């Protein structure tokens, strides 16, 4: 009923005004991304999740003091290094929550043709082990690593 009372051009103008004000309210650090954005987490707690779940066994963080490795993984991926697939926060979240969604090209090339037939990520699926709070903290910690190192191709909260 209220919508019928708005003159034709005014409704479109109000819609554009609302969208424009929403877009200008976003600063460079908090721009929207495609996909789901978690609430802010605790980066320090995320580092502890990274250590407690053994992520440092296969992922390196040059700017972080981490325990020594106790295993020899098939490949090692530097978080915040040259970015192959993780180009923004949304893709980072996807890589953590669904590790089989995208398999590292480095890992794929390390396998023989028979192993590639049933290709799965060597990264375990931690969805049953991590609490929601731990997941939020872990993604916050990893996102902070990418932002600190400013690797080529990582757009943070932006999207292509």
PEWO-V846264 format. One line per field, one symbol per residue. psi: psi as a letter, one per 30 degrees, with the letter a starting at -180 (. if undefined). Layout:
# PEWO-V846264
psi: ???
This chain:
# PEWO-V846264
psi: eeeffklefeeeeeeeeeeeeeeffklefhkllkakkllkajeeeeeeeeeeggffefkljfgkjllkkfljlelkkjkgakjeejfleeeeeeeeeiffekkkeeeefflleeffehklkfkljgefekleeeeeeeeeeeeeeeeefhlkfkgbfll.
